[in-house]
Amino acid sequence: MNLDVVLRVGMNGALVTATSLALAVVLGLALGSWLDVEGDTPLLISIGTAICGGSAIAAVASVIRPKDHEISVALAVVYVLNAVGLLLFPVLGHLFGLSEPVFGRWAALAIHDTSSVVGAGLAYGTVALAIATTTKLARALWIVPVTIVTAVLRSKDDAGRLRDVKWPWFILGFVAVAGLATWVPALAPYTQPAVAAGRRALVLALFLIGLSLSPRALAKVGPRPLVLGIALWVVIAAVSLPLAMLAS
């Protein structure tokens, strides 16, 4: 991740990103309460929808320590919708007659995971791919403040004092490594192996989390988390389209 490029893109679209992110979290929590979705599942689905899918869910889960099946259900919902978005968004983009820059920003704002954003952008065109990738990477940096704020809010007692904050040190490590890769040219040859190793470790972690998703757990939570994820995604996608047009 080149922080120079990502930060420049992020600053240009900071207001749009912050608006869609805040809307996703507030609306997701409200829908979760209305649908009576248990525990931290609504927060995890909302964060996954708002930022970057499974990576954001894993980051936030590390500081709030939800139940295993809540993480698994949130990941399952986000990844199902992520796969649908990869196939559906290019079709909708052509149906709506969107230009490549607008589609790239829309995909980055409305599709959950970075890999599917890249796939949808690639299917739409080279310009869409470039804009979708950089915009999504800039959006992914919101994992840092969101995870830290969540850790602080979850650690306050009734008197408003902080107790046993679970600081996400790995997030700060991620930013430090990205900074070194960006501003220390001598480390460039080691960047790709480090990225590949990190990606494999994340996949392994998510796979191990997914092992806790049993038929009994699914029967317990029912279809409401999926309904929540779909409803939230539809609203965010609808709102993100005019935001993407305004930003172009």
C-alpha positions in Angstrom: 0.0 0.0 0.0 1.5 3.3 -1.1 0.5 5.8 1.6 1.3 8.8 -0.6 -1.3 7.8 -3.2 -3.8 6.4 -0.7 -3.7 9.5 1.6 -4.0 11.9 -1.4 -7.1 10.0 -2.6 -8.4 9.7 0.9 -8.2 13.4 1.5 -10.0 14.2 -1.7 -12.9 12.0 -0.8 -12.8 12.2 3.0 -16.2 13.8 3.3 -17.9 11.3 1.0 -16.2 8.4 2.8 -17.0 9.7 6.3 -20.6 10.3 5.3 -21.2 6.8 4.0 -19.3 5.2 6.8 -21.3 7.0 9.5 -24.5 6.2 7.7 -23.6 2.5 7.5 -22.8 2.2 11.2 -25.8 4.2 12.5 -28.3 2.6 10.2 -26.8 -0.9 10.8 -27.1 -0.6 14.5 -30.7 0.8 14.2 -31.7 -2.0 11.9 -30.1 -4.6 14.2 -32.1 -3.3 17.1 -35.3 -3.3 15.1 -34.7 -6.8 13.8 -33.6 -8.0 17.3 -30.3 -9.3 16.0 -28.3 -10.5 19.1 -25.0 -9.3 20.6 -22.3 -7.7 18.5 -23.4 -9.1 15.2 -25.1 -5.8 14.0 -21.9 -3.8 14.8 -19.7 -6.3 13.0 -21.9 -6.4 9.9 -22.2 -2.6 9.9 -18.4 -2.2 10.1 -17.8 -4.8 7.5 -20.2 -3.0 5.2 -18.9 0.4 6.0 -15.1 -0.2 5.5 -13.7 -3.3 3.9 -15.5 -6.5 4.7 -13.8 -9.4 6.6 -10.7 -7.4 7.4 -12.7 -4.7 9.2 -14.7 -7.3 11.0 -11.6 -9.1 12.2 -10.0 -5.8 13.3 -13.0 -4.7 15.4 -13.6 -8.2 16.8 -10.1 -8.1 18.3 -11.0 -5.2 20.6 -14.6 -6.0 21.5 -14.2 -9.8 21.9 -17.6 -10.9 20.6 -18.8 -14.6 20.7 -17.3 -16.8 18.0 -20.5 -17.5 16.2 -21.3 -13.7 16.0 -18.0 -13.2 14.1 -18.7 -16.2 11.9 -22.2 -15.1 11.1 -21.1 -11.5 10.3 -18.3 -12.8 8.0 -20.7 -15.2 6.3 -23.2 -12.4 5.6 -20.6 -10.0 4.3 -18.8 -12.6 2.1 -22.1 -13.7 0.5 -23.1 -10.2 -0.4 -19.5 -9.5 -1.5 -19.7 -12.2 -4.1 -23.0 -10.9 -5.3 -21.6 -7.4 -5.6 -18.7 -8.6 -7.7 -21.1 -10.0 -10.3 -24.0 -7.5 -10.0 -22.3 -4.1 -9.9 -20.7 -4.2 -13.4 -24.1 -5.1 -14.8 -25.8 -2.3 -12.9 -23.1 0.1 -14.0 -23.7 -0.5 -17.7 -27.5 -0.5 -17.1 -27.2 3.0 -15.5 -24.8 4.2 -18.1 -22.1 5.1 -15.5 -18.8 6.5 -16.6 -15.7 4.6 -15.5 -14.7 7.2 -12.9 -18.2 7.2 -11.3 -18.4 3.4 -11.4 -15.0 3.1 -9.8 -15.9 5.3 -6.9 -19.3 3.7 -6.5 -17.9 0.2 -6.4 -15.3 1.3 -3.8 -18.0 2.9 -1.6 -20.6 0.1 -1.9 -18.9 -3.3 -2.3 -17.6 -4.8 0.9 -14.2 -6.4 0.3 -11.2 -4.9 -1.5 -10.8 -8.0 -3.7 -14.3 -7.8 -5.1 -13.9 -4.0 -5.7 -10.8 -4.8 -7.7 -12.6 -7.5 -9.7 -15.6 -5.3 -10.4 -13.4 -2.4 -11.5 -11.4 -4.8 -13.7 -14.6 -6.0 -15.4 -15.7 -2.4 -16.1 -12.5 -0.9 -17.5 -8.9 0.2 -16.7 -9.9 3.7 -15.5 -12.6 2.2 -13.2 -10.1 -0.3 -11.9 -7.5 2.4 -11.0 -10.0 4.6 -9.3 -11.8 1.8 -7.5 -8.6 0.3 -6.2 -7.1 3.6 -4.8 -10.4 4.8 -3.4 -11.0 1.4 -1.6 -7.5 1.4 -0.2 -8.0 4.9 1.1 -11.3 3.8 2.6 -9.6 0.8 4.2 -7.4 3.1 6.3 -10.6 4.0 8.2 -10.0 0.7 10.0 -7.4 2.5 12.1 -9.5 5.3 13.7 -12.7 3.2 13.8 -11.0 0.3 15.7 -9.3 2.6 18.1 -12.5 4.5 18.9 -14.4 1.3 19.3 -11.8 0.0 21.7 -12.0 3.2 23.8 -15.8 3.3 23.8 -16.1 -0.4 24.9 -13.6 0.2 27.7 -15.5 3.0 29.5 -17.1 2.2 32.8 -20.4 3.7 34.1 -18.4 6.8 35.4 -16.9 7.3 32.0 -13.4 6.2 33.0 -11.3 3.9 30.8 -10.8 0.3 32.1 -8.5 -2.3 30.5 -8.5 -0.9 27.0 -7.7 -3.5 24.4 -5.5 -1.4 22.2 -5.3 -2.7 18.6 -1.5 -2.6 18.4 -1.5 -4.7 15.2 -3.3 -1.9 13.4 -0.6 0.6 14.3 2.0 -2.0 13.1 0.2 -2.2 9.8 0.4 1.5 9.3 4.1 1.5 10.3 4.9 -1.2 7.8 3.0 0.6 5.1 4.9 3.8 5.9 8.2 2.0 5.7 7.3 0.5 2.3 6.3 3.9 1.0 9.1 6.1 2.3 12.1 3.8 2.6 12.9 2.8 -1.1 15.5 0.2 0.1 12.7 -1.9 1.5 10.8 -2.1 -1.8 12.1 -5.6 -2.8 10.6 -7.0 0.5 7.2 -5.4 0.1 5.5 -8.0 -2.0 6.6 -11.0 0.1 5.4 -9.2 3.2 2.1 -8.5 1.6 1.7 -12.1 0.5 2.5 -13.4 3.9 0.1 -11.1 5.6 -2.7 -12.0 3.2 -2.2 -15.7 3.8 -2.2 -15.2 7.6 -5.5 -13.2 7.3 -7.1 -15.9 5.2 -6.0 -18.6 7.7 -7.4 -16.5 10.6 -10.7 -16.0 8.9 -10.9 -19.7 8.0 -10.3 -20.7 11.6 -13.0 -18.3 12.7 -15.3 -19.8 10.2 -14.9 -23.2 11.6 -17.1 -22.1 14.6 -20.1 -21.5 12.2 -22.1 -24.7 12.9 -25.6 -25.5 11.8 -26.7 -25.1 15.5 -25.3 -21.6 15.5 -27.0 -20.7 12.3 -30.3 -22.1 13.6 -29.9 -20.0 16.7 -29.4 -16.7 15.0 -31.9 -17.4 12.2 -32.2 -15.3 9.0 -32.2 -11.9 10.6 -28.5 -11.1 10.2 -28.8 -11.8 6.5 -31.9 -9.6 6.3 -29.9 -6.9 8.1 -26.9 -7.2 5.8 -29.0 -7.0 2.7 -31.1 -4.1 3.8 -28.1 -2.2 4.9 -26.2 -2.9 1.7 -29.1 -1.8 -0.5 -29.4 1.5 1.3 -25.6 2.2 1.3 -25.4 1.3 -2.4 -28.3 3.6 -3.2 -26.8 6.5 -1.2 -23.3 5.9 -2.5 -24.2 6.3 -6.2 -25.1 10.1 -6.0 -22.1 10.6 -3.7 -19.8 9.0 -6.3 -21.3 11.2 -9.0 -20.7 14.4 -6.8 -17.1 13.4 -6.2 -16.4 12.9 -9.9 
